[in-house]
Amino acid sequence: MSRPAHDDELVGRVYDARLARRLLAYVRPSAPLVAAAVALLCVEGGLQLVGPALTRQVIDVALPAGDAGMIRTAALLYALALALQFAAGFGETVLTGLLGQRVMRDLRTELFAHLQRLPVAFFDRTPVGRLVTRVTSDVEALNELFTAGVVAGLGDLFTLAAIGVMMVAVDWRLALAAFAVIPLVVLVSRRFQAQVRVQYREIRVRLARINAFVQERLTGLRVVQLFGRERDERARFARLNDAHLDVQLRSITAYALYFPVIELLTTAALASLLVASAGRVGVGTLTVGTVAAFLQLVRRFFQPLQDLSEKFNILQGAMAASERIFALLDTPAMEPRPGAAAAPPAAAGGVTLEFEDVWFAYDVAPAPAPVPAPVEGDGDAPAAPQWVLRGVSFRVAPGETLALVGHTGAGKSTIVALLLRFYEPQRGRILLDGVDVRALSVDAVRARIGYVQQDIFLFAGDVAANVRLAAPLDDAQVAAAAARVGADRVVERLPGGWSHALGEHGATLSVGERQLLSFARAIAADPALLVLDEATSAVDSEAEARIQAGLASLMRGRTTIAIAHRISTIVGADRILVLHHGQVVERGRHAELLARGGLYARLYRLQVAAAAAVHDEGGTEHRGVERAHPAA
């Protein structure tokens, strides 16, 4: 079965004017650097003519005349030319390096900022390792373009032109003899460029796959170790690494063949020059100094030709990298529609939240504007969409608590994801205080929501920084927020207190401790709308009791959406929505729903029975221990 191609595998054009114009936008702020670097390269190229000219003067004039003063002057001028050439090369290297670093800084800053604005759906289908390649290796390829590519290529072209003009001006017949091998040089270079172009693309593909594989395995390292997958994963990584090694070796082989061939052709040019000059020197129509000067000029002439082939490959790699970078930058971010407004001020005691006939499927693109919902059996409906939500409607008034209940996959977390604008509904509307959330900026919507996730994520850094993510709070306010949910007890046990440095993902804390800190983080933002997604799923009974007490004061007067598999945690909600296959099948208060004897009542009875079974099993074990150890 064929494997689908990814953007890493696209070869692209050698030169794309549209991409080049976009790259120039990052160069324009550093235009003085470019001008200075080009000027220094031209100076360096012009100085390469000094040595052959002085050689010719010394051999043809100074030596026959025995003029030691002229020889000393020529030596001093040559030394000065070398010093100036060194200074020009040093300055050009520094300037082009500074140019490349500035472009890399600006591009990486823009890329990282843009990545943070992309919708969650984009990351669902794009491996993180590939995105890391964009921000690191692809940007580095553009750095090489500016430091050793475009500017240096301009210098090579100037050097070629200057040396070629001098060779023709000194003796056009010798120049033609030296130029005779240029067609062969061009032919070999084109063949080399074609091979390296394909190999460079293969290297990029292999590197992206390695990055994606390593990122995923390190993120899931505990699962790898738990199921004893170390040997298998090591073998898979070895195969990826070997594939990368193979293409790198093929690239090295191409370079190893190309440079000796160019050196051989350079030698052939020198031999052609000697053959063409031998007869003329013998009859006195050509001086030895001119021949010596030509030998130096030919050597200098073919060096830029060889360098230009490398510049071609750098240009090819940079075009491919820039195409992928700009494709990422052109991915639409989550931004408000034209005419979007800021969020209206929150009503006292929270906000009003409404879902109006919301339909959503992960495999269907969102509609540009609300449209009527499809009717079952309607021939105009989308072809077999996998609807996760089907015509969901509800309203939560300020200060009310709405609980969402249902089997796994019923659509509870999807409702929260749509509210937070991680995704957009295909049909229907979501209103916040009467305003369609798609008419508001993403920041305005999320700034009003405090979200406690089921999958808690803590950043590497101190505890206080993780709590004050959403608001610039002082230490006293951070401590107060933590105290409201009992997270202050977690902090007190840490060696450094609030300045204690957490590991990646907060790995040094237990799941329950991380959940308590996530509560404190949500409270610190003082949200108008509180979203609790399985908020106490990883907390033991004692900690849950402390959290419920803190939540009671936090939720008082706020609009709250609570998702829970354990019905015992939401029996006091103002209203409960029971979801089944993406539809609201029941709604009401706890007692009302139990009295109806529907799906909610069945879920409740199952959970009560399961809890009783666990309790009985624990009691039996305890009694068994007492019988086995009566002294206890």
C-alpha positions as CSV (number, residue, x, y, z in Angstrom):
1,M,0.0,0.0,0.0
2,S,1.4,3.4,-0.9
3,R,2.1,5.8,1.8
4,P,0.6,9.3,1.5
5,A,3.1,12.1,0.8
6,H,3.7,14.7,3.4
7,D,4.8,18.3,2.8
8,D,8.4,17.3,3.9
9,E,8.6,15.2,0.7
10,L,7.7,17.9,-1.8
11,V,10.7,18.7,-3.9
12,G,9.5,22.1,-5.1
13,R,11.1,24.4,-7.6
14,V,14.7,25.3,-7.5
15,Y,13.8,29.0,-7.5
16,D,10.3,30.5,-6.7
17,A,10.0,34.2,-7.2
18,R,7.0,34.4,-4.9
19,L,8.8,32.8,-2.0
20,A,11.9,34.9,-2.7
21,R,9.8,38.1,-2.4
22,R,8.4,36.9,0.9
23,L,11.9,36.1,2.2
24,L,13.1,39.6,1.1
25,A,10.6,41.1,3.6
26,Y,12.7,39.6,6.4
27,V,15.9,41.0,4.9
28,R,14.7,44.6,4.3
29,P,15.2,45.7,7.9
30,S,18.8,44.7,7.5
31,A,19.4,46.2,4.1
32,P,22.5,48.2,5.2
33,L,24.1,44.9,6.3
34,V,23.4,43.3,2.9
35,A,24.8,46.3,1.1
36,A,28.0,46.4,3.2
37,A,28.5,42.6,2.8
38,V,28.1,42.8,-1.0
39,A,30.6,45.7,-1.1
40,L,33.1,43.8,1.0
41,L,32.7,40.7,-1.3
42,C,33.3,42.9,-4.4
43,V,36.5,44.3,-2.7
44,E,37.6,40.8,-1.9
45,G,37.0,39.6,-5.5
46,G,38.8,42.6,-6.9
47,L,41.8,42.0,-4.6
48,Q,42.2,38.5,-6.1
49,L,43.4,40.2,-9.3
50,V,46.3,41.9,-7.5
51,G,48.4,38.7,-7.1
52,P,48.4,37.7,-10.8
53,A,49.1,41.3,-12.0
54,L,52.1,41.6,-9.6
55,T,53.4,38.2,-10.6
56,R,53.3,39.2,-14.3
57,Q,55.1,42.5,-13.5
58,V,57.8,40.9,-11.5
59,I,58.6,38.1,-14.0
60,D,58.4,40.2,-17.2
61,V,59.9,43.5,-15.9
62,A,61.6,43.3,-12.5
63,L,63.5,40.1,-12.9
64,P,65.0,40.8,-16.4
65,A,66.0,44.3,-15.3
66,G,67.3,43.1,-11.9
67,D,65.2,45.8,-10.2
68,A,65.2,44.7,-6.5
69,G,63.2,47.8,-5.5
70,M,60.4,46.9,-7.8
71,I,60.4,43.3,-6.4
72,R,60.2,44.6,-2.8
73,T,57.4,47.0,-3.7
74,A,55.5,44.2,-5.4
75,A,56.0,42.0,-2.3
76,L,54.7,44.8,0.0
77,L,51.7,45.5,-2.3
78,Y,50.9,41.7,-2.4
79,A,51.1,41.5,1.4
80,L,48.9,44.6,1.7
81,A,46.4,43.0,-0.7
82,L,46.3,39.8,1.3
83,A,45.7,41.8,4.5
84,L,42.9,43.7,2.9
85,Q,41.5,40.5,1.5
86,F,41.5,39.0,4.9
87,A,39.8,42.0,6.5
88,A,37.2,42.1,3.8
89,G,36.5,38.3,4.2
90,F,36.3,38.7,7.9
91,G,33.9,41.6,7.7
92,E,31.7,39.9,5.1
93,T,31.5,36.7,7.3
94,V,30.5,38.7,10.4
95,L,27.9,40.8,8.5
96,T,26.3,37.8,6.7
97,G,26.3,35.8,9.9
98,L,24.5,38.7,11.7
99,L,22.0,38.9,8.8
100,G,21.2,35.2,9.0
101,Q,20.8,35.3,12.7
102,R,18.4,38.2,12.6
103,V,16.3,36.6,9.9
104,M,16.2,33.3,12.0
105,R,15.2,35.2,15.1
106,D,12.4,37.0,13.3
107,L,11.1,33.9,11.6
108,R,11.2,31.7,14.6
109,T,9.4,34.4,16.7
110,E,6.7,34.7,14.1
111,L,6.4,30.9,13.7
112,F,6.1,30.3,17.4
113,A,3.6,33.0,17.8
114,H,1.6,31.7,14.9
115,L,1.7,28.1,16.2
116,Q,0.1,29.3,19.4
117,R,-2.8,30.8,17.5
118,L,-3.6,27.7,15.4
119,P,-6.8,25.7,16.1
120,V,-6.5,22.5,18.0
121,A,-7.8,20.6,15.0
122,F,-4.5,21.5,13.2
123,F,-2.5,19.7,15.9
124,D,-4.8,16.7,15.8
125,R,-3.6,16.0,12.3
126,T,0.0,17.3,12.4
127,P,2.8,15.5,14.3
128,V,4.5,17.8,16.8
129,G,7.9,16.5,15.7
130,R,7.3,17.8,12.2
131,L,6.4,21.3,13.6
132,V,9.7,21.2,15.6
133,T,11.5,20.6,12.4
134,R,9.9,23.7,10.9
135,V,11.0,25.9,13.7
136,T,14.5,24.5,14.0
137,S,16.0,22.7,10.9
138,D,14.0,24.5,8.2
139,V,14.7,27.9,9.7
140,E,18.4,26.9,9.9
141,A,18.3,26.2,6.2
142,L,17.3,29.8,5.6
143,N,20.1,31.0,7.8
144,E,22.6,29.1,5.5
145,L,21.0,30.8,2.5
146,F,21.8,34.2,3.8
147,T,25.2,33.4,5.4
148,A,26.7,31.3,2.7
149,G,24.2,31.5,-0.2
150,V,22.8,34.6,-1.7
151,V,25.3,37.2,-0.6
152,A,28.3,34.9,-1.1
153,G,26.9,33.9,-4.5
154,L,26.8,37.5,-5.6
155,G,30.4,37.8,-4.6
156,D,31.3,34.7,-6.6
157,L,29.6,36.1,-9.7
158,F,31.5,39.4,-9.3
159,T,34.8,37.5,-8.9
160,L,34.0,35.4,-12.0
161,A,33.2,38.5,-14.0
162,A,36.3,40.4,-12.8
163,I,38.7,37.5,-13.5
164,G,37.1,36.7,-16.8
165,V,37.4,40.3,-18.0
166,M,41.1,40.4,-16.9
167,M,41.9,37.1,-18.7
168,V,40.3,38.3,-21.9
169,A,42.0,41.7,-21.6
170,V,45.4,40.2,-21.1
171,D,45.3,37.6,-23.8
172,W,42.0,36.4,-25.4
173,R,43.5,33.4,-27.0
174,L,44.8,32.0,-23.7
175,A,41.4,32.9,-22.2
176,L,39.6,30.7,-24.8
177,A,42.0,27.8,-24.1
178,A,41.2,28.1,-20.4
179,F,37.4,28.4,-21.0
180,A,37.4,25.3,-23.2
181,V,36.5,23.0,-20.2
182,I,33.7,25.2,-18.9
183,P,31.0,23.2,-20.8
184,L,32.2,20.1,-19.0
185,V,32.1,21.9,-15.7
186,V,28.5,23.0,-16.3
187,L,27.5,19.5,-17.4
188,V,29.1,17.9,-14.3
189,S,27.6,20.5,-12.0
190,R,24.1,20.0,-13.4
191,R,24.3,16.3,-12.9
192,F,25.6,16.9,-9.3
193,Q,22.8,19.4,-8.6
194,A,20.1,17.0,-9.8
195,Q,21.4,14.2,-7.5
196,V,21.9,16.3,-4.5
197,R,18.5,17.9,-4.9
198,V,16.8,14.5,-4.5
199,Q,19.1,13.5,-1.7
200,Y,18.5,16.8,0.2
201,R,14.8,16.2,0.0
202,E,15.2,12.6,1.3
203,I,17.4,14.0,4.2
204,R,14.6,16.4,5.2
205,V,12.0,13.6,5.1
206,R,14.1,11.3,7.2
207,L,14.9,14.0,9.7
208,A,11.3,15.0,10.1
209,R,10.3,11.3,10.7
210,I,13.0,11.0,13.4
211,N,11.9,14.1,15.1
212,A,8.3,13.0,15.1
213,F,9.2,9.5,16.4
214,V,11.4,10.8,19.2
215,Q,8.9,13.4,20.3
216,E,6.1,10.9,20.5
217,R,8.1,8.1,22.3
218,L,9.6,10.5,24.9
219,T,6.2,11.9,25.6
220,G,4.8,8.4,26.1
221,L,7.9,7.0,27.8
222,R,5.9,5.7,30.8
223,V,3.7,3.7,28.5
224,V,6.7,2.4,26.6
225,Q,8.3,1.2,29.8
226,L,5.1,-0.1,31.3
227,F,4.5,-2.5,28.4
228,G,8.1,-3.4,27.9
229,R,8.4,-1.8,24.5
230,E,12.0,-0.6,24.9
231,R,13.5,-3.2,22.6
232,D,10.9,-2.8,19.9
233,E,11.0,1.0,19.9
234,R,14.8,0.9,19.9
235,A,14.6,-1.3,16.8
236,R,12.1,1.1,15.1
237,F,14.3,4.1,15.9
238,A,17.3,2.2,14.5
239,R,15.6,1.7,11.2
240,L,14.7,5.3,11.0
241,N,18.2,6.3,11.9
242,D,19.7,3.9,9.4
243,A,17.5,5.3,6.6
244,H,18.7,8.8,7.5
245,L,22.3,7.6,7.6
246,D,22.0,5.9,4.2
247,V,20.7,9.1,2.4
248,Q,23.4,11.2,4.2
249,L,26.1,8.8,2.9
250,R,24.7,9.0,-0.6
251,S,24.9,12.8,-0.3
252,I,28.5,12.6,1.0
253,T,29.4,10.3,-1.9
254,A,28.0,12.8,-4.4
255,Y,30.1,15.6,-2.9
256,A,33.2,13.2,-2.7
257,L,32.9,12.6,-6.5
258,Y,32.0,16.1,-7.5
259,F,34.9,18.0,-6.0
260,P,37.7,15.7,-7.4
261,V,36.1,15.9,-10.9
262,I,36.0,19.7,-10.7
263,E,39.6,19.6,-9.6
264,L,40.5,17.3,-12.5
265,L,38.8,19.7,-15.0
266,T,40.7,22.6,-13.4
267,T,43.9,20.7,-14.0
268,A,42.7,20.0,-17.6
269,A,42.2,23.8,-18.1
270,L,45.7,24.4,-16.8
271,A,47.1,21.8,-19.2
272,S,45.2,23.3,-22.1
273,L,46.6,26.7,-21.1
274,L,50.2,25.4,-21.1
275,V,49.8,23.6,-24.4
276,A,48.3,26.8,-26.0
277,S,51.1,29.0,-24.6
278,A,54.2,26.8,-25.2
279,G,54.6,27.6,-28.9
280,R,54.0,31.3,-28.5
281,V,56.5,31.6,-25.6
282,G,59.1,29.9,-27.8
283,V,58.7,32.4,-30.6
284,G,58.5,35.4,-28.2
285,T,54.9,36.4,-28.9
286,L,53.9,35.6,-25.3
287,T,55.8,36.3,-22.1
288,V,56.5,33.9,-19.2
289,G,55.0,36.4,-16.8
290,T,51.7,36.4,-18.7
291,V,51.6,32.6,-18.6
292,A,52.3,32.6,-14.8
293,A,49.6,35.2,-14.3
294,F,47.1,33.1,-16.3
295,L,47.9,30.0,-14.2
296,Q,46.9,31.9,-11.1
297,L,43.8,33.4,-12.7
298,V,42.6,30.0,-13.9
299,R,42.9,28.6,-10.4
300,R,41.0,31.6,-9.0
301,F,38.4,31.4,-11.8
302,F,37.3,27.8,-11.2
303,Q,37.0,28.2,-7.5
304,P,33.9,30.4,-7.7
305,L,32.4,28.0,-10.3
306,Q,32.8,25.2,-7.8
307,D,31.3,27.4,-5.0
308,L,28.3,28.3,-7.2
309,S,27.3,24.7,-7.4
310,E,27.2,24.5,-3.6
311,K,25.2,27.8,-3.6
312,F,22.7,26.2,-5.9
313,N,22.1,23.4,-3.5
314,I,21.8,25.8,-0.6
315,L,19.2,27.8,-2.7
316,Q,17.3,24.5,-3.4
317,G,17.2,23.6,0.2
318,A,16.2,27.1,1.3
319,M,13.4,27.2,-1.3
320,A,12.0,23.9,0.0
321,A,12.3,25.0,3.6
322,S,10.7,28.4,2.9
323,E,7.8,26.7,1.1
324,R,7.1,24.6,4.2
325,I,7.6,27.5,6.6
326,F,5.3,29.8,4.6
327,A,2.7,27.0,4.2
328,L,2.6,26.8,8.0
329,L,2.4,30.6,8.4
330,D,-0.4,30.6,5.9
331,T,-2.5,28.1,7.9
332,P,-5.5,30.1,9.1
333,A,-5.3,31.0,12.8
334,M,-8.2,31.2,15.2
335,E,-9.2,34.9,14.7
336,P,-12.4,36.8,14.8
337,R,-14.5,37.3,11.7
338,P,-14.5,40.8,10.1
339,G,-16.3,43.2,12.3
340,A,-15.6,41.1,15.5
341,A,-16.2,42.8,18.7
342,A,-14.7,42.6,22.1
343,A,-16.5,40.6,24.7
344,P,-19.3,42.4,26.4
345,P,-18.9,43.1,30.1
346,A,-19.9,40.1,32.2
347,A,-23.2,40.3,34.1
348,A,-23.0,40.3,37.8
349,G,-22.8,36.8,39.0
350,G,-21.5,35.3,35.8
351,V,-22.5,35.1,32.1
352,T,-25.4,33.7,30.1
353,L,-24.4,30.7,27.9
354,E,-26.6,29.4,25.1
355,F,-26.2,26.5,22.7
356,E,-28.7,26.9,19.8
357,D,-29.2,23.7,17.7
358,V,-25.4,23.0,17.6
359,W,-24.2,20.2,15.2
360,F,-20.6,19.2,15.1
361,A,-18.4,16.5,13.5
362,Y,-14.7,16.2,13.5
363,D,-14.6,15.1,9.9
364,V,-16.6,18.0,8.4
365,A,-15.3,21.5,7.8
366,P,-17.2,24.2,9.8
367,A,-19.7,26.3,8.0
368,P,-18.8,30.0,7.4
369,A,-22.1,31.0,8.9
370,P,-25.0,29.3,10.8
371,V,-27.3,27.3,8.5
372,P,-30.4,25.2,9.2
373,A,-29.7,21.8,10.7
374,P,-30.1,18.8,8.4
375,V,-33.2,16.8,8.6
376,E,-32.9,13.0,9.0
377,G,-33.2,11.5,5.6
378,D,-32.8,14.8,3.8
379,G,-31.1,14.3,0.4
380,D,-29.3,17.6,0.8
381,A,-27.5,16.6,4.0
382,P,-23.8,16.0,4.0
383,A,-22.7,12.5,3.0
384,A,-22.5,10.3,6.0
385,P,-20.9,12.8,8.5
386,Q,-19.9,11.3,11.8
387,W,-21.9,13.7,14.0
388,V,-20.5,14.0,17.5
389,L,-23.2,16.5,18.5
390,R,-26.7,16.5,17.0
391,G,-28.9,19.5,17.5
392,V,-27.7,20.3,21.1
393,S,-29.6,23.2,22.7
394,F,-29.5,24.5,26.2
395,R,-29.3,27.8,28.2
396,V,-27.4,28.5,31.4
397,A,-28.3,31.7,33.3
398,P,-25.8,33.7,35.3
399,G,-25.0,31.9,38.6
400,E,-26.4,28.6,37.5
401,T,-24.6,25.3,37.4
402,L,-25.2,22.9,34.5
403,A,-24.0,19.4,34.7
404,L,-23.3,17.2,31.7
405,V,-23.7,13.4,32.1
406,G,-23.4,10.5,29.7
407,H,-21.4,7.5,28.6
408,T,-17.9,7.9,27.2
409,G,-18.1,9.4,23.7
410,A,-21.6,10.9,24.3
411,G,-20.2,14.4,23.5
412,K,-19.7,16.0,26.9
413,S,-16.0,17.1,26.3
414,T,-16.9,18.2,22.8
415,I,-19.3,20.7,24.1
416,V,-16.5,22.2,26.2
417,A,-14.1,22.2,23.3
418,L,-16.6,24.1,21.2
419,L,-17.2,26.6,24.0
420,L,-13.5,27.2,24.3
421,R,-13.3,27.6,20.5
422,F,-10.9,24.7,20.0
423,Y,-13.2,23.8,17.2
424,E,-16.1,25.5,15.4
425,P,-19.5,24.0,15.0
426,Q,-20.7,23.1,11.5
427,R,-24.3,24.3,12.3
428,G,-26.0,26.3,15.0
429,R,-24.6,29.0,17.3
430,I,-23.0,29.4,20.7
431,L,-23.9,32.6,22.5
432,L,-22.1,34.3,25.3
433,D,-24.3,37.0,26.9
434,G,-26.3,37.0,23.6
435,V,-23.3,37.4,21.3
436,D,-22.1,34.7,18.9
437,V,-18.7,33.6,20.1
438,R,-17.5,33.5,16.5
439,A,-18.0,37.3,16.4
440,L,-15.7,37.7,19.4
441,S,-11.9,37.3,19.5
442,V,-10.6,34.0,20.8
443,D,-8.8,35.8,23.6
444,A,-12.0,37.6,24.7
445,V,-13.9,34.4,24.9
446,R,-11.2,32.4,26.8
447,A,-10.3,35.2,29.1
448,R,-13.8,34.8,30.7
449,I,-13.6,31.1,31.2
450,G,-11.8,29.2,34.0
451,Y,-11.1,25.7,32.7
452,V,-10.1,22.7,34.9
453,Q,-9.0,20.0,32.6
454,Q,-9.2,16.2,33.1
455,D,-5.7,15.9,31.6
456,I,-3.7,18.3,33.8
457,F,-0.7,20.0,32.2
458,L,1.8,21.9,34.2
459,F,4.8,23.7,32.7
460,A,8.4,23.3,33.8
461,G,9.0,26.2,36.2
462,D,8.1,27.3,39.7
463,V,4.7,26.6,41.3
464,A,3.6,30.2,41.5
465,A,4.2,30.8,37.7
466,N,1.9,27.8,37.0
467,V,-0.9,29.2,39.1
468,R,-0.8,32.7,37.8
469,L,-0.8,31.7,34.1
470,A,-4.0,33.6,33.3
471,A,-3.6,36.7,35.4
472,P,-0.7,39.0,36.7
473,L,-1.3,38.3,40.4
474,D,1.0,39.0,43.3
475,D,2.2,36.3,45.7
476,A,-0.5,37.0,48.2
477,Q,-3.3,36.6,45.6
478,V,-1.7,33.4,44.3
479,A,-1.6,32.0,47.9
480,A,-5.2,33.0,48.5
481,A,-6.4,31.3,45.4
482,A,-4.5,28.1,46.4
483,A,-5.9,28.2,49.9
484,R,-9.5,28.2,48.6
485,V,-9.2,24.7,47.2
486,G,-6.6,23.3,49.6
487,A,-3.7,23.5,47.2
488,D,-1.7,25.5,49.8
489,R,-1.1,22.2,51.6
490,V,0.5,20.8,48.5
491,V,2.8,23.8,48.3
492,E,3.7,23.6,52.0
493,R,5.1,20.1,51.5
494,L,7.4,21.1,48.6
495,P,11.0,21.9,49.5
496,G,11.0,25.3,47.9
497,G,7.4,26.3,48.6
498,W,6.0,28.6,45.9
499,S,9.4,28.9,44.2
500,H,9.8,25.1,43.9
501,A,10.8,24.2,40.4
502,L,8.5,21.6,38.8
503,G,9.7,19.1,36.3
504,E,8.3,18.7,32.8
505,H,4.5,18.2,33.0
506,G,4.8,18.6,36.8
507,A,6.1,15.0,36.9
508,T,7.5,15.4,40.4
509,L,3.9,15.8,41.7
510,S,1.2,13.2,42.1
511,V,-1.9,13.3,39.9
512,G,-4.0,14.5,42.7
513,E,-1.5,17.3,43.6
514,R,-1.4,18.5,40.0
515,Q,-5.2,18.6,40.0
516,L,-5.3,20.7,43.1
517,L,-2.9,23.2,41.5
518,S,-5.0,23.2,38.3
519,F,-8.0,24.3,40.5
520,A,-5.9,27.1,42.0
521,R,-4.9,28.2,38.5
522,A,-8.6,28.4,37.4
523,I,-9.6,30.3,40.5
524,A,-6.7,32.7,40.3
525,A,-8.2,34.0,37.0
526,D,-11.5,34.9,38.7
527,P,-13.5,33.7,35.7
528,A,-17.1,34.6,34.9
529,L,-17.7,31.1,33.5
530,L,-16.2,28.0,35.2
531,V,-15.7,24.8,33.3
532,L,-15.0,21.6,35.3
533,D,-14.1,18.6,33.0
534,E,-14.0,15.5,35.3
535,A,-12.5,17.9,37.8
536,T,-12.1,15.4,40.7
537,S,-11.5,12.3,38.7
538,A,-7.9,11.8,40.0
539,V,-8.4,12.9,43.6
540,D,-8.9,10.6,46.5
541,S,-12.0,10.8,48.7
542,E,-10.4,13.0,51.4
543,A,-9.0,15.5,48.9
544,E,-12.2,15.5,47.0
545,A,-14.1,16.5,50.1
546,R,-11.7,19.5,50.6
547,I,-12.1,20.4,47.0
548,Q,-15.9,20.2,47.0
549,A,-15.9,22.7,49.9
550,G,-13.7,25.1,48.0
551,L,-15.7,24.6,44.8
552,A,-18.9,25.4,46.6
553,S,-17.6,28.9,47.4
554,L,-16.0,29.3,44.0
555,M,-19.1,28.3,42.1
556,R,-21.5,30.5,44.2
557,G,-22.7,33.3,41.9
558,R,-20.8,32.0,38.9
559,T,-22.0,30.3,35.7
560,T,-20.6,26.7,35.9
561,I,-20.5,23.9,33.4
562,A,-19.5,20.6,35.1
563,I,-18.7,17.3,33.4
564,A,-18.5,14.2,35.7
565,H,-18.6,10.5,35.3
566,R,-19.3,10.2,39.0
567,I,-22.9,11.4,39.4
568,S,-22.3,11.9,43.1
569,T,-20.3,15.0,42.4
570,I,-23.1,16.8,40.5
571,V,-26.3,15.9,42.4
572,G,-26.6,19.6,43.5
573,A,-26.5,21.1,40.0
574,D,-29.3,23.4,39.0
575,R,-29.8,21.4,35.9
576,I,-28.4,18.2,34.5
577,L,-28.2,17.3,30.8
578,V,-28.0,13.7,29.9
579,L,-26.2,13.1,26.5
580,H,-26.5,9.9,24.4
581,H,-24.8,9.6,21.0
582,G,-24.5,13.4,20.8
583,Q,-28.1,14.2,21.6
584,V,-29.7,15.6,24.8
585,V,-32.1,12.8,25.8
586,E,-32.9,14.0,29.3
587,R,-32.7,17.2,31.3
588,G,-33.7,18.3,34.8
589,R,-32.6,18.2,38.4
590,H,-31.2,15.1,40.1
591,A,-34.4,14.1,41.8
592,E,-36.6,14.7,38.8
593,L,-34.3,12.5,36.6
594,L,-34.2,9.7,39.1
595,A,-38.0,9.7,39.3
596,R,-38.3,9.4,35.5
597,G,-36.4,6.1,35.5
598,G,-34.6,6.8,32.3
599,L,-31.0,6.7,31.2
600,Y,-29.9,9.0,34.1
601,A,-31.5,6.7,36.6
602,R,-29.8,3.6,35.1
603,L,-26.4,5.3,35.2
604,Y,-27.0,6.3,38.8
605,R,-28.0,2.8,39.8
606,L,-25.0,1.3,38.1
607,Q,-22.6,3.7,39.8
608,V,-24.2,3.1,43.2
609,A,-24.0,-0.7,42.7
610,A,-20.3,-0.4,41.6
611,A,-19.4,1.7,44.6
612,A,-21.2,-0.8,46.9
613,A,-19.3,-3.7,45.4
614,V,-16.0,-1.9,45.9
615,H,-16.9,-1.1,49.5
616,D,-18.0,-4.7,50.2
617,E,-14.8,-6.1,48.6
618,G,-12.7,-3.7,50.7
619,G,-14.6,-4.7,53.9
620,T,-14.2,-8.4,53.1
621,E,-10.5,-8.0,52.7
622,H,-10.3,-6.1,55.9
623,R,-12.3,-8.8,57.8
624,G,-10.0,-11.4,56.2
625,V,-7.0,-9.6,57.5
626,E,-8.5,-9.5,61.0
627,R,-9.2,-13.3,60.9
628,A,-5.7,-14.0,59.7
629,H,-4.2,-11.7,62.4
630,P,-6.5,-11.8,65.4
631,A,-4.0,-10.1,67.6
632,A,-4.3,-7.0,65.5
